[in-house]
Amino acid sequence: MSLPLSLSKQPIYDHCFSVDRRSVAISKGNDVEIYELTDSSGKPRLLTTLKHHDKPVTALDISIDGKIVTCSQDRNALVWVPTNGDYKPTLVLLRINRAATCVKWSPNGKKFAVGSSARVISVCYFEDENDWWISKHIKRPLKSTILSLDWHPNNVLLACGSTDSHVRVFSAYIKGVDSKPSPTVWGERLPFQTLCLDHNLGSWVHDVKFDPTSNFLGAATHDGSVTFIYPGPGELEVAKISKVRTSFLPFRSLIFLSPSKVVVAGHDCYPIVFEGSAEEGWKHTYSIDDPATKKRNYNENQSALNMFRQMDLKGSSDTASSSLLTIHQNTINVLRPFQGTSGEVTKFSSSGNDGKVVIFDV
């Protein structure tokens, strides 16, 4: 079962639901629109539009306490704080000279990271003295555009994927903001910009995520592969790589439904599920909203009457339709968990270039 929301005639590059799932924010050109889901059917009602960027908004995220962060091709990021039913923008000093491409709040909402085409990651935190957000840069050894970011639950470790084909894990520890983290499989001493993992996957890394146990990474790449990376005991050591090559078109987004199940989506316009483990390996098990299944059902139900009706309407015997057999009619850009716990997601949402946000059951 799925719930499609047609919210825009323009591509939706990113979307994010509020913590209580009563509202959703979407990128729409240079603006961000916030919709309230007013009833059980999920029918949306436009609440407000955030206007401040002068180029397309590339990404957005909502913190645990309701703050919205947006970033844009105009090289800026803004934090929107809910105030008396509206949102007040707060300046962020990113200090970048290229487009901002992705943004992600830390789990506790005290800081966020912005990836960019400037080959840097800006780790931003609030400075009370000047009432703005300032940033520290992670630079080395980044060599290209950052396409994706994901935080470890300890609010310190930060994974990134980029167009230089590398997956990396950095420390984004900010003294005075973060508590000293406990040792993990990714390392013990974690001063700012410490490189904990660096691995070349051989293709653009469109998305990267920590698994729910935070002990390994999943990555979706431009060659239609899904890769799982397990860190080793030594510094920058990789214990195991499990790469699943497929014949699918490039994947744009990945989320973990559980430690043994992930869902990916991209240019094929429907979600695809992989299951496995470090010991048994990973494989593609099934697809959600699979057009092959729908095509079989359609062919079985197609009657001569329908064929003649199409001929009469179109003046032709060509009954082919320009629409896809999937709910999304164009590339899916972003997947996000919608319902369930981090270790057992039962529903997830997607947004795409067709201007739709869709909520899927697993």
DABEL-V815862 format. One record per backbone hydrogen bond with DSSP energy under -1.0 kcal/mol. CO is the residue of the C=O (numbers start at 0). NH is the residue of the N-H. If there is no record, write none. Layout:
# DABEL-V815862
co = {CO;CO}
nh = {NH;NH}
This chain:
# DABEL-V815862
co = {0;2;4;4;13;15;17;21;22;23;24;25;27;28;30;31;32;33;33;34;35;35;38;42;44;47;49;55;58;60;62;66;67;68;69;70;70;71;71;75;77;78;79;80;82;85;87;89;90;91;98;101;103;105;110;111;112;113;114;114;115;120;121;122;123;124;126;126;131;132;133;135;137;138;144;147;149;151;155;156;157;158;159;160;160;161;161;164;165;166;167;168;168;169;170;173;173;183;186;190;193;196;198;203;206;208;210;215;216;217;218;219;219;220;220;224;225;226;227;228;229;229;233;236;239;241;243;249;252;254;256;257;259;260;260;261;262;263;264;264;265;265;270;271;272;273;274;276;280;282;285;289;290;291;292;293;294;295;296;297;302;303;304;305;306;307;308;309;310;330;333;335;338;338;340;343;345;346;346;347;348;349;350;350;351;351;354;354;355;356;357;358;359}
nh = {360;358;6;356;26;24;20;36;17;34;15;32;30;56;27;49;25;46;47;23;37;44;41;37;35;33;31;72;70;68;65;62;79;60;77;57;58;74;99;71;69;89;67;87;85;82;80;78;132;93;116;114;112;108;105;123;103;121;100;101;145;137;113;135;111;133;130;131;126;92;124;122;120;141;162;160;158;154;171;151;169;149;167;146;147;164;204;200;161;198;159;195;196;157;192;176;177;186;183;193;170;168;166;221;219;217;213;210;228;208;226;205;206;223;250;220;243;218;241;216;238;239;236;231;229;227;225;266;264;262;344;260;275;256;257;273;254;271;251;252;268;331;287;263;284;261;282;280;276;274;272;293;294;295;296;297;298;299;300;301;306;307;308;309;310;311;312;313;314;352;350;348;345;346;343;340;361;337;338;359;335;357;332;333;11;354;6;7;351;4;349;2;347}
